[in-house]
């Protein structure tokens, strides 16, 4: 028989298949650390395949986006309709440091606001914060009945809708450009901005249920570890650090007639 003609000799036997290995044995858990502006910093865990050769686990974690409820981060169920997006920026040991990536509202909350016989007013604007982030903010509001109104509908004229939308854009631009991203997030979380818009547009047309519906981070500055660590250091702790009081050294007492020496 000629050499190399029998093809069956090169094939492996039927019983030599690879054994099924549990894929979770090759994975490891990392803790998610939210910024210090949120009360609950330890917000969860994530899974990644262990480092093998040139495929490093930390590189696979960077850039992941996690969506969390604001009520879970602050412990206040009043803001359960808010969704916060946090992006993995850096990995230190088994801790994944997160940074703000966006904000949204739950669908059921938005659907509960939409009703008949009223006008919806929406506006959006792109702002650049003082630390170089470009953020797109979306605002939503609804018209309401005036005092002692008998008419069933509360539709607003197109000119008044334009005037309210211009006021929304103006207020969002002012808040976005005068703060850095950390300060902007602090102002957006308690929904104070919506109340401000309602008060300043009262003369044009009365509105209600004004919210910053959505926030997107469009562009980020170059990654800086120092800037990231500012998000993860509690300013209240660092400012009020207990350093103690200065203590005077004890006075030396010598024996009488020894010239001050023992």
N, C-alpha and C positions, 0 to 999 in steps of 0.2 A: 504493500500500500504506500502510495506516495505521501511524503511528509506534508502536513498542512491541509490535506484534503478532507479529513474527518472534522467537520465543524462542531460536532457535539462535544468533542473533548474540551473545547474552550469555554463552553457554557457552564454556569454554576448549577449545582443541584437544586431541586425544587424546595428542599427543606431548609436551605440556608438563607432565608429571608431575615431582614433586620427586625429585631424585637421592637414592639411599640413602647416608646419611652414617654413618660408623662411630661408634656411641655412645660408644666409649671415648675419642674425641678430645675430648669435652666433660667428661671426668672428670680428677681429680687424686688423687695418693696422699698419705696422711698416715701418719706413724709413730705407733705405739702405745707409750706410755711407762708401764710398770707401776710401782707403788709401790716405794720403796727397800728395803722389808723382803724383797723377792725379789732373788735374786742376778742374774738376767737381766732387766734393766730394758727393754731394747729387745726387745719380744716379738712384733712383727709390723707389718703395714701394713693400712690399710683404704682403700676407694675411696669417693669422693663426687663428685657433679656440681659443676662450677665455679660460682662465684657469678655469678648472672645477675639483674640488676635488684634486686628486693626479696627474692629467694630467696638467702639467704646460706648458704654451704657449712658454716660452723662451727655454725650452728643445727641443721643436719641431722645433724651428728655427735654433738652432745650428747644423752645418753640412750641411746646404743647400748650393748648388753651383749655382751661378748666372753667366750667360754668357752675356757679354756686348761687344759692339764695342769699340775699342780704340778711334775712332773718337768722340764718345759720351763722353768719359771720359776726353779727352784732348781738344776737340773743334777744332781739325785739321782734315779736311776731307781727307787729304793725306793718313792717316792710317786707312781708312774705311775697308780695307781688313783684319785687325787684329782683332781677337776675344780674349778677356781677360776673364778668369774664376776667379771669386772671391768667397771665401768660408766664410760663416758666422761663426765667431769665438766666439763672445760674444754679449750679449744684455744688453744695459744700458738704462733703461726707455723704450721709444718707438723707440730707435735707435739701429740698427743692425750693429755692427762693422765687416767689411769685411777684409779679408786678401788674398794675391795672392795665386791662386790655379793652374793656368796653362795658356797657351797661344796657339793659333792656328791661321791658315789662312783660309779664306773662300774658298769654293770649286771652285768658279768661277775664283778666282785669280790663284789658282794652275793650273786649266785647261787652262787658258790663257797663261801660261808659257810653257806648254808642246807642242812641235812642232816636225815635222818630220826632219830627216837628222841631228840630233844632239844627243849627249849622255847625259843621266841623271846621276848625281853623287849624291848619298845620303850617309849620315853618321849619327850615333847616339852614344851618350856616356852618362854614368851616372857620375855625379859629386856630391861631398859633399861640401856645402858652409861652411863658417867659423862659422855660427850660428847653424849648425847641420841639415840643410835640405838636403835631397837627391833628386836631380833633374835630369831628363832625358831630354836631348836636342837632337833635330833632325835638321839636316841641309840638304839643297837641293841646287844644282847648275846645270848649263847647259853649255855645251861647245859652243864656238862661233868661228867664222871664224877669221883667222889670217889676219894681214894687207897684202893687195895686193893678197889675196888668190883667185884663179880662180876655184878651185875644189868646187863642189856643196855641198858635205857633210862635216860634221865636227865631225866625230866619233873619239873618243880617244881610244888609245890602253889600254888593261887591266892593264898593268904595270903603265901607267900614271894615270889611274883612282884610282889605289891603293895608289899611291903617294899623289894624291890630297885628298883622303879620310883620309889618315894618318895625313895630315896637318890640315884638318878640326877638327879631333879629338883632336889634340894637342892644337889648338887655343881655342876650346871650353872648354877643361880641364883647361887651364891656366886662362881663364876668370872666370870660375865657382868656382875654388878653392881659388882664391885670394879675392873674394868678399863675403859679406853676401847676403841673398836673396834680400834685398832691393836694394843693389848696383847692383846685377845681373839684376834685372828687369829694372833699369834705363839704363843699357847698351844695353839691348835687344830691348827696345821700339823704338829708332830711326834708327834701322837697320844698325848701324855702323859696327857691327861684320861681316856682309856679305861683306862689302867693304874691310875690312881688309883681309879676306880670299882670295878675288879676287886678291888683290895686292901681297900677299905672295905666291900664286900659279901661278903667271904669267910666271915664268921661266919653270914650268912643262908643262902647257897647258893653253891657255887663256880660262877663263870661264866668264859667265855672270849670271845675275839674281840669285845671291847667297843670300839665306835667311835662318834665323833660323825658320824653318817651324812650329815647334811644341815644346812646353815645358810642361813637366809633373812634378808635385810634387809627388814623390813616397812615401816619408816618412818625417814626421814632428817631431820636438822635443816635449818634454812635454810642454803642454800649460802654457804660462806665460803671465799674464796680462800686466806686465811692458813692455815686448817685443812687445806685440800687440799695446800698446799705443804709442810706438816709430813710428809705421807706421802711426798713426793718429795725430801726432804733426808735425807742419810745422817747419822744422829746420831753415828756413830763418827768421821766426818770432822770434823764441826763441834765436837765436844767436844775432840778431840785436834788442834786446829789449831796448826800450827807458826808461831808469831808471832815467833820469834827471841829474842835476848837483848839487853838494854840495853847500848849501847856508850858508854863515857865519851868526851867530846870530847878531842881531842889538846891537850896543853899548849903554849902559845905560848912560843917561845924568842926572846928579843930579843938584840941585840948588846950587848957589855959597854960601859958608859958611855953608853948611848943612852936610859936611863930607861925601858926596856921598849918603846921605839918603834924601828922600823926607819927 
